[in-house]
């Protein structure tokens, strides 16, 4: 692909990432979205009563607040299109446990 004399190469070396949990943190000039994936593993080398292990992977996207706002609008528009095509997305209601609070950190540590 080229654009006005510049060559652009697309890096497709990373596979798609399934996420089962998202954490969002922010500071005044950036928003970090941490997409987490947790998968169970079983280690047979520990014998019949082997211990189950959970492997956690992270993919973090850091963006400006302006881009995050644009991302939110694009996501909303696409979810509306999705629901028009496939029907309303039903979000299961969770029992009230702890109050969820926004996390504000001076920097992101993954």
Secondary structure, DSSP 8 states (H G I E B T S, - for coil): -EETTEE------S-----SEEEEEEETTEEEEEEEEEEEEE-GGG-TT--EEEEEEEEEEEE-HHHHHHHHHHHHHHHHHHHHHH-----------S----EE-SS---
